[in-house]
């Protein structure tokens, strides 16, 4: 189970790195928004930039905190812990569908964005595989209480 936890920690670390990158590239985001919305006022551009940055920061902060927290809960060996982390990782996998929007906002950074998302994707898939496929994972999360008798 430790490998699944470590893989999940790596995914969370990617979210922390994404936060740093967003903070360092606010001006790039602003410039891309200005190019995509010609004729907007400075105040409107500032509001657009704030909105875009905030909508990018919030999911990264949430996942950077929740993923390691839920990964640590795996040590309890409760099947519910595995299910909740699976749902979070599945949401993370679905988030890769936002790649075209990210590339539109950061057009000059396509190679880096794709590399970071690919790196994250590899660890997300590894964590899911480690949670469900190997026999030790299935044994680790096997319920300890007997199944109810049929009525």
Order of alpha helices (4+ residues) and beta strands (2+ residues): alpha-alpha-alpha-alpha-alpha-alpha-alpha
